[in-house]
């Protein structure tokens, strides 16, 4: 019996998937599969400015036996995120900064940062600033990033003092032990040029260095396809000579052995990626998903929302079906049982309430679309106006204990007056 080989001492901490829109050419599944083939103990996702692929990546990595590290490569405004104009001194609308979640607090903070980047700081890209980062720094690890990172930007311009100032700021914001300097060797001359400066900064400020590769595609042969993707993003043709190019051909998912060879003179930078990975331990519980719904208060005489739902459903059953059969009674009982077990009586009552209100105020309401039309309870509460028994529609398409997700009634209101319905819901159930 052969022994199982040990996990390797390198982890890719800077990776772009298809969710780095029109820039990442690696699918989440393929990226995770290759990491597993390389026997990497962990893997990070760091898409540009967003967390669109985070949950998909997390589940895929766990299934493959690879520890998922959720992160993002965020855009940082040179000064304030609210300044939406070019800077005379800095020729970038934003710098890059890689952030990784150490725990659930960091995960929540990264979500807040990416959200506010879109809502408050968008200027060509969704941007944060250092003030916002300081508000939401807990639970995060920062990496100085690629050539477009702030530290590296100043090193490329032969301005070590401002590079040191930037590195010191990130170190103070994130915490002494939570900021790392990146070194990359992916075929760009400037990457090699700034490595001596990175080493000096690391020694002076006591900042550890990690080796990353800014992976945008899986294999060397994918470089051409990635180039075409960038052309689509920038509205250019492959034949255009004056266009943005990432033509080194080395932004691929290198094996641990190759990374060790490339950084043979910096073995600690390779090994330290494992140290960073060991510090990132985000646990997401998909078995106990919590839904935050408005609290429905039933009328006097009813103990809770479920009792009132059953009452309305029974009333509606007599009104809709003039002669109930055992099959109809069984179907209603089954649906009510599922709704109760999944904790959604209040949801059905709230939807029924605002539809009833709309009809009472002569606001046209559609008969119901989608999987919700398969619910007898919805038919009895006049949420829908389609008999699922008559048309043989399945309730399980709408609500299924085997697939824990929010029910979603497709309700159509008159375009001109739907705002009145929304305002009614806001006033009655709260703006949140």
PEUR-V175665 format. One record per pair of residues at least 24 apart in sequence whose ideal C-beta (glycine too) atoms are under 8 Angstrom apart, sorted by sequence separation. I is the first residue (numbers start at 1). J is the second residue. D is the distance in whole Angstrom. If there is no record, write none. Layout:
I	J	D
I	J	D
//
This chain:
24	48	8
42	66	6
43	67	7
45	69	7
48	72	8
49	73	7
73	97	7
74	98	8
112	136	5
223	247	8
374	398	5
375	399	7
23	48	6
28	53	5
32	57	7
41	66	7
42	67	4
43	68	7
44	69	4
45	70	6
46	71	4
47	72	6
48	73	5
49	74	6
73	98	5
74	99	6
226	251	7
384	409	8
19	45	8
31	57	8
35	61	8
40	66	6
41	67	6
42	68	7
43	69	7
44	70	8
45	71	6
46	72	6
47	73	7
49	75	6
72	98	8
73	99	8
110	136	8
144	170	7
181	207	5
183	209	6
223	249	4
310	336	6
356	382	7
371	397	4
372	398	5
383	409	6
20	47	4
21	48	8
42	69	6
44	71	5
45	72	8
46	73	5
48	75	8
71	98	6
72	99	6
109	136	4
180	207	7
181	208	7
182	209	8
183	210	7
184	211	8
186	213	6
309	336	7
355	382	7
371	398	4
12	40	7
15	43	7
17	45	6
19	47	5
20	48	4
28	56	5
32	60	5
36	64	4
71	99	6
109	137	7
142	170	6
179	207	6
180	208	5
181	209	5
182	210	6
183	211	5
184	212	6
186	214	6
223	251	7
355	383	6
370	398	8
383	411	8
11	40	6
15	44	6
28	57	5
32	61	5
35	64	7
36	65	6
71	100	4
94	123	7
109	138	6
180	209	7
181	210	7
182	211	8
183	212	8
184	213	6
220	249	6
223	252	7
348	377	6
352	381	4
8	38	7
10	40	7
11	41	7
14	44	7
15	45	6
16	46	7
17	47	6
36	66	5
70	100	7
71	101	6
93	123	6
94	124	7
109	139	6
110	140	7
151	181	7
152	182	8
176	206	8
180	210	5
182	212	5
184	214	6
216	246	7
220	250	7
222	252	7
309	339	7
348	378	7
352	382	7
8	39	6
11	42	5
12	43	6
13	44	5
15	46	6
16	47	6
19	50	6
29	60	6
33	64	7
35	66	5
69	100	6
70	101	5
93	124	5
94	125	5
108	139	8
109	140	6
142	173	8
352	383	5
378	409	7
7	39	6
8	40	6
11	43	7
12	44	7
14	46	5
16	48	7
28	60	6
32	64	5
69	101	7
93	125	7
106	138	7
107	139	7
142	174	5
220	252	5
349	381	8
351	383	5
7	40	7
8	41	7
11	44	7
13	46	7
19	52	4
94	127	5
105	138	5
106	139	3
141	174	7
149	182	7
219	252	6
306	339	8
348	381	6
5	39	6
7	41	4
19	53	4
32	66	6
93	127	8
105	139	4
106	140	4
140	174	6
156	190	5
163	197	6
167	201	5
171	205	6
217	251	7
218	252	6
219	253	7
306	340	5
18	53	7
104	139	7
106	141	8
144	179	8
216	251	4
217	252	5
218	253	5
348	383	7
372	407	7
17	53	5
81	117	7
97	133	8
103	139	5
137	173	5
142	178	6
143	179	8
144	180	7
146	182	7
171	207	6
215	251	6
216	252	8
217	253	8
309	345	4
372	408	7
70	107	6
102	139	5
137	174	5
141	178	5
142	179	5
143	180	5
144	181	5
145	182	6
147	184	8
156	193	7
160	197	6
164	201	6
168	205	6
213	250	8
214	251	6
215	252	6
308	345	8
312	349	8
372	409	4
72	110	6
82	120	7
101	139	6
102	140	7
137	175	7
140	178	7
141	179	8
142	180	7
143	181	8
144	182	5
146	184	7
155	193	8
156	194	6
163	201	6
167	205	6
213	251	7
215	253	5
339	377	7
370	408	8
372	410	6
71	110	7
74	113	6
81	120	6
82	121	7
84	123	5
101	140	6
102	141	6
130	169	6
134	173	5
141	180	7
143	182	5
155	194	4
213	252	8
215	254	8
306	345	4
309	348	6
370	409	8
17	57	7
70	110	7
74	114	7
81	121	3
83	123	8
100	140	7
101	141	8
133	173	6
160	200	7
164	204	7
167	207	6
213	253	8
305	345	4
309	349	6
312	352	7
335	375	6
370	410	4
99	140	5
100	141	4
133	174	8
137	178	8
147	188	7
160	201	8
164	205	7
213	254	5
304	345	8
305	346	5
308	349	7
335	376	6
336	377	6
368	409	7
369	410	4
72	114	6
75	117	7
99	141	7
100	142	8
152	194	6
155	197	4
335	377	5
368	410	7
74	117	7
99	142	6
100	143	7
130	173	6
147	190	6
155	198	7
368	411	7
369	412	7
77	121	6
98	142	7
99	143	8
147	191	7
305	349	6
332	376	5
97	142	6
98	143	4
331	376	5
332	377	7
366	411	7
75	121	8
77	123	7
81	127	5
97	143	8
98	144	8
152	198	8
213	259	7
365	411	7
366	412	3
81	128	6
97	144	7
98	145	5
147	194	8
151	198	8
365	412	7
366	413	8
81	129	4
97	145	6
211	259	6
328	376	7
332	380	7
365	413	6
80	129	5
96	145	4
296	345	7
364	413	7
365	414	8
75	125	4
77	127	4
79	129	7
81	131	8
95	145	8
96	146	6
151	201	7
296	346	4
363	413	6
364	414	4
75	126	6
76	127	7
77	128	7
80	131	7
81	132	6
98	149	8
211	262	8
293	344	8
295	346	7
298	349	8
363	414	5
46	98	5
74	126	8
75	127	5
76	128	6
77	129	5
96	148	4
97	149	6
211	263	5
291	343	7
294	346	7
20	73	8
46	99	8
74	127	8
75	128	7
76	129	6
95	148	6
96	149	5
97	150	7
293	346	6
296	349	5
364	417	8
46	100	7
74	128	6
76	130	7
95	149	6
144	198	8
293	347	6
296	350	6
363	417	5
95	150	4
211	266	6
344	399	7
358	413	6
363	418	8
13	69	7
44	100	6
92	148	7
294	350	6
355	411	7
16	73	8
76	133	7
209	266	7
293	350	8
338	395	7
342	399	7
363	420	6
11	69	8
13	71	8
95	153	6
211	269	4
331	389	7
351	409	5
363	421	6
14	73	7
51	110	7
209	268	7
210	269	6
211	270	5
317	376	8
320	379	6
342	401	6
347	406	8
348	407	8
361	420	7
51	111	6
188	248	6
209	269	5
320	380	6
335	395	5
339	399	7
341	401	6
347	407	6
351	411	7
92	153	7
187	248	3
211	272	8
212	273	7
319	380	8
328	389	6
334	395	7
338	399	6
186	248	6
187	249	6
210	272	5
211	273	6
327	389	8
338	400	8
342	404	7
358	420	8
51	114	5
90	153	8
187	250	4
209	272	7
210	273	5
316	379	7
317	380	5
338	401	6
344	407	6
358	421	5
50	114	6
186	250	4
187	251	8
208	272	6
313	377	5
316	380	3
331	395	7
335	399	8
357	421	7
49	114	7
185	250	8
186	251	5
315	380	8
316	381	6
210	276	6
314	380	8
316	382	7
358	424	8
143	210	7
208	275	8
313	380	5
320	387	7
354	421	6
357	424	6
49	117	6
146	214	5
309	377	8
312	380	7
313	381	7
321	389	8
143	212	7
312	381	6
354	424	6
354	425	5
73	145	7
73	146	8
97	170	7
76	150	7
354	428	8
350	425	8
353	428	8
49	125	6
50	126	7
102	178	8
48	125	8
49	126	5
185	262	5
185	263	7
350	429	7
183	263	7
183	266	6
14	98	6
98	182	7
13	98	7
183	269	6
13	100	7
180	272	7
180	276	7
98	212	8
289	404	6
291	406	6
14	143	7
13	143	7
14	145	8
14	146	8
141	276	6
294	429	4
294	430	6
141	279	7
141	280	7
14	182	7
107	282	5
100	276	7
106	282	7
102	279	6
107	284	8
102	280	5
103	281	6
104	282	6
101	280	6
102	281	7
103	282	6
104	283	7
100	280	6
102	282	7
104	284	8
101	282	5
31	215	8
34	218	6
31	218	7
30	218	6
26	215	7
26	216	7
25	216	6
26	217	6
24	216	6
25	217	4
26	218	5
23	216	7
24	217	8
25	218	8
20	216	7
26	222	8
13	210	6
25	222	6
14	212	4
16	214	8
13	212	5
14	213	7
16	215	6
12	212	7
14	214	5
15	215	5
16	216	5
25	225	6
10	211	8
12	213	7
14	215	7
25	226	4
12	215	6
25	229	6
23	229	7
22	229	6
23	230	7
22	230	7
69	277	6
22	232	6
23	233	6
67	277	7
22	233	4
69	280	4
21	233	8
70	282	6
67	280	8
69	282	7
67	281	8
68	282	7
40	256	7
38	255	5
39	256	8
35	253	8
38	256	6
34	253	6
31	253	7
58	282	8
58	284	6
26	253	7
59	286	7
55	284	8
42	274	8
41	274	7
44	277	8
42	277	4
41	277	7
42	278	8
44	280	8
15	253	7
42	280	7
12	253	7
12	254	8
10	256	4
9	256	7
8	256	4
10	259	5
10	260	7
10	270	5
13	273	6
9	270	7
10	271	7
12	273	8
9	271	5
11	273	5
10	273	5
11	274	6
13	276	6
9	273	8
10	274	7
13	277	7
9	274	5
11	276	7
11	277	4
//
